[in-house]
Amino acid sequence: MTASTPLLITFGIYLTLMVGIGFVAWRRTRNFDDYILGGRSLGGYVTALSAGASDMSGWLLMGLPGALYLGGVSESWIAIGLILGAWANWRFVAGPLRVYTERTDNALTLPDYFTTRFAADGKFLRIASALVILVFFAIYAASGIVAGARLFESVFGLPYAQALWYGAAATILYTLIGGFLAVSWTDTVQATLMIFALILTPVIVIMSTGGFNDSLGVIEQLDPAKLDWFKGGELGLIGIVSLLAWGLGYFGQPHILARFMAADSLAVIPQARRIGMTWMILCLAGSVATGFFGIAYFAQHADQAAAVSANHERVFIALAEALFNPWIAGVLLSAILAAIMSTLSCQLLVCSSALTEDLYRGFVRSKAGERELVWVGRGMVFMVALIAIFIARDPESRVLGLVSYAWAGFGAAFGPVVLFSLGWQRMTRAGALAGILVGAITVIAWKLIAVQMLGSGLYEIVPGFIAASIAIVVGSLLSAAPSQAVQARHQQVRLSLRENGY
């Protein structure tokens, strides 16, 4: 047996299982509602783990450990911000969005929800939100393609250009076949694999470096700044705010919000929140610990440090290959593939739904049948995947950089609109449209001008979120108040939520 044979067998078993689940889900997919939201049938456990797995992409096992390995403990502010943002999303958005989308003509997508929520006669709101989804999800999906390519490149020694296609193929296949149910069921399996890998790996890393205290001593001797949460004041207020601001992104991520919309009922949300937050905290803690204590391991094993010197985002891969026998390493590296596949599949499906429901049925074939819509949706999955592969073709791409840009785009464009639409009765279609456009444009402009040209350290989601919120308030107050029917529906939703403890 060659060294790669156990890895190949492990990967093969895992991929066969995922595609098999896709075929089972195919038999359960009867109409477009099933393909896009699984018929709103997810229980609390699947809702929680599907939301978590769709959230934590390849960056959890590559981008975040790489950031900790390179920058030290100060990079943990990202994890703190994400935990706070995820809890707020579960607590204040999940339940209301589940109720509201069902009562707004059973909205299947965010653009559909925005349009029916404000009883919009025009098409601008639907077009604007669908285009934002396509632009930023193309970038987001590209990050998953890059992560998959890095994994196959590292494990099997494939050229980057070839590894791109291997990394994307299985995800595209089961998403094409099974739709939302396949994605949600595989997410549950993948979330279990991810938490196993992220608990086991840092424990073994710490043990191999002599224990917790010895590891800290090695890191302090190597570079004391890596133990400083503030980097001796170098990080500064802007740096901390930027890292914590990752939490703001949760309110606008379509692939995560789709899990809330697909929950079986409002009653499963509290249970899902508890399960989801426990899973998330353990996974983030494991990811942070893997990258951080990887500093000590490679300081003690300088002969192996070359594996991460060229690309710090390979730290988890290098540790798994160095510390475990090939069979266990195959399981751990399958967790990276699981993280990549779970998020990429969700992104492809949300893009497909935006193209199919909001553009194809909305503008091209308003009376298209269910079977036709399902097959158009599958075609759109394939098309978006090809665009993402094209974006990811640059071998110098970094996973965390692509994720941070797309995360900011969605968080600023959709986050304020979702929050205001659920809580403010006076919000109007004009306010929603202004919020989406101003949020997206601000993120793009800030990234191009303030960050790349002027060197600003402020994460673009912060100005984008603030600008979008102001645009929503101004646009709503300057336009005519919503109709009495729209306001009455809002009051009914709020009453239903209060009766259920929201």
C-alpha positions in Angstrom: 0.0 0.0 0.0 1.3 3.5 -0.8 1.0 6.2 1.7 -2.0 7.7 -0.1 -4.0 4.5 -0.4 -5.7 4.7 3.0 -6.5 8.4 2.3 -7.9 7.4 -1.1 -10.1 4.7 0.4 -11.4 6.9 3.2 -12.2 9.7 0.9 -13.9 7.3 -1.5 -16.1 5.8 1.2 -17.1 9.3 2.5 -17.9 10.6 -1.0 -19.9 7.5 -1.9 -22.0 8.0 1.3 -22.7 11.7 0.5 -23.7 10.9 -3.1 -25.8 8.0 -1.8 -27.7 10.4 0.5 -28.3 12.6 -2.5 -30.0 9.7 -4.4 -32.2 9.0 -1.3 -33.2 12.7 -1.2 -33.9 12.6 -4.9 -36.7 10.1 -4.3 -38.2 12.4 -1.7 -38.1 15.5 -3.9 -41.6 15.8 -5.5 -41.8 19.5 -6.3 -39.8 22.8 -6.4 -40.7 23.5 -2.8 -39.1 20.2 -1.8 -36.0 21.0 -3.9 -35.5 24.5 -2.5 -36.7 24.2 1.2 -37.3 20.5 1.7 -41.0 21.1 2.2 -40.3 23.0 5.5 -39.8 19.6 7.2 -36.5 19.9 9.1 -36.6 18.9 12.8 -34.6 20.7 15.5 -31.5 18.5 15.3 -31.1 18.6 11.5 -32.0 22.4 11.5 -29.2 23.1 14.0 -26.5 21.0 12.5 -27.4 22.0 8.9 -27.3 25.7 9.8 -23.9 25.1 11.6 -22.4 23.1 8.8 -23.6 25.4 6.1 -22.1 28.3 8.1 -18.7 26.8 8.9 -17.1 26.2 5.5 -13.5 25.2 4.7 -12.3 28.3 6.5 -13.1 26.6 9.8 -10.4 24.0 9.2 -8.1 26.0 7.0 -8.6 29.8 7.1 -9.2 30.2 10.9 -6.4 27.8 12.0 -4.1 29.5 9.5 -4.9 32.9 10.9 -4.2 31.7 14.5 -1.0 30.1 13.4 0.2 33.2 11.7 -1.1 35.9 14.0 -1.5 34.2 17.4 -4.2 34.5 20.0 -5.3 38.0 18.9 -7.1 36.4 15.9 -9.5 34.7 18.3 -11.6 37.9 18.4 -13.1 36.6 15.1 -14.4 33.5 16.9 -15.8 35.6 19.8 -17.6 37.9 17.3 -19.0 34.9 15.4 -20.4 33.3 18.6 -22.1 36.5 19.7 -23.6 37.1 16.2 -24.7 33.5 15.7 -26.5 33.5 19.1 -28.3 36.8 18.3 -29.3 35.4 14.9 -30.8 32.3 16.4 -32.5 34.3 19.2 -33.9 37.3 17.3 -34.1 36.2 13.6 -34.7 32.5 13.3 -38.2 32.3 14.8 -39.6 35.5 13.3 -38.2 34.7 9.9 -39.7 31.2 10.0 -43.2 32.6 10.7 -43.0 35.6 8.4 -41.8 33.7 5.3 -44.7 31.2 5.7 -47.2 34.0 6.0 -45.9 36.0 3.0 -47.2 33.6 0.4 -44.9 30.8 1.6 -41.8 32.7 0.4 -39.0 30.2 -0.6 -36.1 32.7 -1.0 -35.0 35.9 0.5 -35.8 37.9 -2.6 -39.2 36.3 -2.6 -39.7 37.2 1.1 -38.6 40.8 0.5 -41.0 41.2 -2.4 -44.0 39.8 -0.6 -43.2 41.3 2.8 -43.6 44.8 1.3 -46.3 43.9 -1.3 -44.0 45.3 -3.9 -45.6 45.8 -7.3 -42.4 46.5 -9.1 -39.6 44.0 -9.9 -36.6 46.1 -8.7 -36.5 44.7 -5.2 -36.5 41.1 -6.5 -33.9 41.9 -9.1 -31.6 43.8 -6.8 -31.6 41.1 -4.1 -31.2 38.3 -6.6 -28.2 40.0 -8.2 -26.5 40.6 -4.8 -26.9 36.8 -4.1 -25.4 35.9 -7.4 -22.4 38.3 -7.1 -21.4 37.5 -3.6 -22.2 33.8 -3.7 -20.0 33.4 -6.7 -17.2 34.7 -4.6 -18.2 32.7 -1.6 -18.5 29.5 -3.5 -15.1 30.2 -5.0 -13.6 30.1 -1.5 -15.0 26.6 -1.1 -13.6 25.6 -4.5 -10.2 26.9 -3.4 -10.3 25.1 -0.1 -11.2 21.8 -1.9 -8.4 22.3 -4.4 -5.9 22.9 -1.6 -7.0 19.7 0.1 -6.7 17.5 -3.0 -3.5 19.3 -4.0 -1.9 18.6 -0.5 -3.2 15.1 0.0 -2.8 13.6 -3.4 -0.2 15.8 -5.0 -2.4 17.0 -7.8 -1.7 20.1 -9.8 -3.9 23.0 -8.6 -5.8 23.3 -11.9 -6.7 19.6 -11.8 -7.5 19.6 -8.0 -10.1 22.4 -8.6 -12.4 19.9 -10.5 -11.9 17.0 -8.1 -12.8 19.2 -5.1 -16.0 20.5 -6.7 -17.3 17.4 -8.5 -18.9 15.4 -5.7 -20.6 18.5 -4.1 -22.1 19.5 -7.5 -23.3 15.9 -8.0 -25.3 15.5 -4.8 -26.6 19.1 -4.9 -27.8 18.6 -8.5 -29.5 15.3 -7.6 -31.1 15.8 -4.2 -31.5 19.5 -3.7 -32.3 20.9 -0.2 -33.0 17.6 1.5 -29.7 16.1 0.3 -27.8 19.2 1.4 -29.5 19.2 4.8 -29.1 15.5 5.5 -25.4 15.5 4.4 -24.8 18.6 6.5 -25.8 16.6 9.6 -23.3 13.9 8.8 -20.7 16.4 7.9 -21.2 18.5 11.1 -20.7 15.4 13.2 -17.4 14.6 11.4 -16.2 18.2 11.7 -16.7 18.4 15.5 -14.9 15.0 15.9 -11.9 16.3 14.0 -11.8 19.6 15.8 -11.9 18.1 19.3 -9.4 15.3 18.6 -6.7 17.2 16.7 -5.9 20.0 19.2 -5.9 17.5 22.1 -3.3 15.3 20.3 -1.3 18.4 19.2 -1.1 19.7 22.9 -0.1 16.2 24.1 2.6 15.9 21.5 4.2 19.2 22.5 4.5 18.3 26.2 1.2 19.5 27.5 -0.7 22.8 27.8 1.9 24.8 29.9 4.9 23.5 27.9 3.2 24.5 24.7 2.6 28.0 26.0 6.2 28.2 27.0 7.4 27.3 23.6 5.2 29.9 21.9 6.2 32.6 24.4 9.9 31.8 23.7 9.3 31.9 20.0 7.3 35.1 19.9 5.6 36.6 23.0 3.3 38.8 20.8 1.5 35.6 19.8 0.2 35.3 23.4 -1.1 38.9 23.5 -4.8 39.4 22.8 -4.0 43.0 21.8 -0.5 42.5 20.3 1.0 45.0 22.7 -1.5 47.7 21.5 -0.7 47.1 17.9 -4.1 45.6 17.2 -5.9 48.7 18.4 -9.6 49.5 18.6 -10.2 49.3 14.8 -8.6 45.9 14.6 -10.7 44.5 17.5 -13.9 46.0 16.1 -13.2 44.6 12.7 -12.7 41.1 14.0 -15.7 41.2 16.3 -17.8 42.7 13.4 -17.8 39.3 11.7 -20.7 38.5 14.0 -22.8 41.2 12.1 -22.6 39.1 9.0 -25.0 36.4 10.3 -28.1 38.4 9.9 -27.7 38.5 6.1 -26.4 35.1 5.1 -29.0 33.5 2.7 -27.7 30.0 3.1 -28.0 30.2 6.9 -31.4 32.0 6.9 -32.7 29.3 4.5 -32.3 26.8 7.4 -34.5 28.9 9.6 -37.1 29.2 6.9 -37.1 25.4 6.4 -37.6 24.4 10.1 -40.6 22.2 10.7 -42.3 24.7 13.0 -41.5 27.6 15.4 -41.5 25.2 18.3 -38.2 23.5 17.1 -36.2 26.7 17.0 -35.2 26.9 20.8 -34.0 23.3 20.7 -32.1 23.9 17.5 -30.5 27.0 19.0 -29.1 25.1 22.0 -27.8 22.3 19.8 -26.4 24.7 17.2 -24.6 27.0 19.6 -23.1 24.1 21.5 -21.8 22.6 18.3 -20.5 26.0 17.1 -18.6 26.9 20.3 -16.9 23.5 20.4 -15.9 23.7 16.8 -14.6 27.2 17.0 -12.6 26.4 20.2 -11.1 23.4 18.4 -10.2 25.4 15.3 -8.6 28.2 17.4 -6.6 25.7 19.5 -5.4 23.7 16.4 -3.9 26.8 14.8 -2.5 28.3 18.0 -0.9 25.2 19.4 0.3 24.3 15.9 2.8 27.1 16.5 4.4 25.2 19.3 4.4 21.9 17.3 6.2 23.2 14.3 8.6 25.2 16.4 9.6 21.8 18.0 9.6 20.0 14.6 11.3 22.4 12.3 11.9 19.7 9.8 8.2 19.5 9.2 7.6 23.3 9.2 8.1 23.5 5.4 4.6 22.0 5.1 3.1 25.3 6.3 5.7 27.9 5.5 4.5 28.3 2.0 0.8 28.5 2.9 -0.2 28.8 6.6 -3.8 27.7 5.8 -2.4 24.2 5.5 -1.7 23.9 9.2 -4.6 21.5 10.0 -3.7 19.3 7.0 -0.1 19.2 8.0 -0.9 18.3 11.6 -3.3 15.6 10.6 -0.7 14.0 8.3 2.1 14.3 10.9 0.3 13.1 14.0 -2.0 10.4 12.9 -1.7 7.1 11.0 -3.0 7.4 7.4 -6.4 5.9 8.2 -7.2 8.3 11.0 -5.7 11.1 9.0 -8.1 10.2 6.2 -11.0 10.6 8.5 -9.7 14.0 9.8 -9.0 15.3 6.3 -12.5 14.1 5.3 -13.7 16.6 7.8 -12.2 19.4 5.8 -13.9 18.0 2.7 -17.1 17.9 4.8 -16.8 21.5 5.8 -16.2 22.5 2.2 -19.0 20.4 0.7 -21.6 21.4 3.3 -21.2 25.1 2.7 -20.6 25.0 -1.0 -23.7 22.9 -1.6 -25.8 25.4 0.3 -24.4 28.3 -1.7 -25.0 26.6 -5.0 -28.6 25.8 -4.0 -29.3 29.4 -2.8 -27.9 30.7 -6.1 -30.0 28.2 -8.0 -33.1 29.2 -6.2 -32.5 32.9 -6.8 -32.0 32.3 -10.5 -34.9 29.9 -10.8 -37.6 31.3 -8.5 -36.8 35.0 -8.6 -35.6 35.4 -12.2 -36.8 32.5 -14.3 -40.2 32.1 -12.9 -40.5 35.8 -12.0 -39.6 37.1 -15.5 -39.4 34.3 -18.0 -41.9 31.6 -17.3 -44.4 32.7 -14.6 -46.5 29.6 -15.2 -43.7 27.0 -15.3 -44.6 23.6 -13.8 -42.9 22.1 -10.8 -40.9 19.5 -12.7 -39.6 22.2 -15.1 -38.6 24.4 -12.2 -36.7 21.5 -10.5 -34.7 20.8 -13.7 -34.0 24.5 -14.3 -32.8 24.7 -10.7 -30.4 21.8 -11.3 -29.1 23.5 -14.5 -28.5 26.7 -12.5 -26.5 24.8 -9.9 -24.2 23.6 -12.6 -23.8 27.0 -14.2 -23.0 28.8 -10.9 -20.5 26.1 -10.0 -18.7 26.7 -13.3 -18.5 30.4 -12.6 -17.1 29.7 -9.1 -14.5 27.4 -10.5 -13.5 30.2 -13.0 -13.1 32.7 -10.1 -11.1 30.2 -8.1 -8.6 29.4 -10.9 -5.9 31.6 -9.4 -3.6 29.3 -7.3 -2.6 32.3 -5.1 -6.2 32.7 -3.8 -6.7 32.6 0.0 -9.7 31.0 1.6 -10.2 33.5 4.4 -9.8 36.5 2.1 -12.6 35.3 -0.3 -14.9 34.4 2.6 -14.4 37.7 4.4 -15.4 39.7 1.3 -18.5 37.7 0.5 -19.5 37.6 4.2 -19.3 41.4 4.4 -21.3 41.8 1.2 -24.2 39.7 2.4 -24.0 41.0 6.0 -24.3 44.6 4.9 -26.7 44.2 2.0 -29.2 41.8 3.6 -28.6 42.0 7.4 -30.1 45.4 8.1 -33.0 44.7 5.7 -33.8 41.4 7.5 -33.7 42.9 10.9 -35.7 46.0 10.1 -38.3 44.0 8.1 -38.9 41.7 11.1 -39.1 44.4 13.7 -40.2 47.7 12.2 -43.7 48.1 10.9 -43.1 51.4 9.2 -40.4 50.0 6.9 -41.2 50.3 3.2 -40.2 48.8 -0.2 -38.2 51.9 -0.9 -36.3 51.5 2.4 -35.6 47.9 1.7 -34.3 48.6 -1.8 -32.1 51.5 -0.6 -30.7 49.3 2.2 -29.7 46.5 -0.2 -28.1 48.7 -2.8 -26.3 51.0 -0.3 -25.1 48.1 1.8 -23.7 46.2 -1.2 -22.2 49.3 -2.9 -20.5 50.5 0.3 -18.8 47.1 0.9 -17.5 47.1 -2.7 -16.4 50.7 -2.6 -14.8 50.4 0.9 -12.9 47.3 -0.2 -11.6 48.9 -3.4 -10.8 52.4 -2.1 -10.4 52.4 1.7 -8.8 49.0 2.2 -6.8 48.3 -1.0 -5.9 51.9 -2.0 -5.7 53.8 1.4 -4.8 50.8 3.6 -7.7 51.2 6.1 -7.8 48.4 8.6 -11.6 48.6 9.2 -13.5 45.6 8.0 -15.9 46.7 5.2 -18.9 45.1 6.9 -18.9 47.9 9.5 -19.4 50.9 7.2 -21.6 48.8 5.0 -23.9 47.8 7.8 -24.2 51.3 9.2 -24.8 52.9 5.8 -27.5 50.3 4.9 -29.3 50.9 8.2 -29.3 54.7 7.6 -30.6 54.2 4.0 -33.4 51.9 5.3 -34.6 54.5 7.8 -34.3 57.5 5.4 -35.8 55.6 2.5 -38.8 54.4 4.5 -39.6 57.8 6.1 -39.4 59.6 2.8 -41.8 57.2 1.1 -45.5 56.5 1.7 -46.3 54.3 4.7 -47.1 50.6 4.0 -50.7 49.7 3.2 -53.0 48.8 6.0 -53.0 45.2 4.9 -49.2 45.0 5.1 -49.2 46.6 8.6 -52.0 44.3 9.8 -50.0 41.3 8.7 -47.0 42.6 10.5 -49.0 43.0 13.7 -50.4 39.5 13.4 -46.9 38.0 13.0 -45.7 40.0 16.0 -48.7 38.8 18.1 -48.0 35.2 17.1 -44.4 35.5 18.1 -45.2 37.1 21.5 -47.6 34.2 22.2 -44.7 31.8 21.6 -42.2 33.7 23.8 -40.5 35.9 21.2 
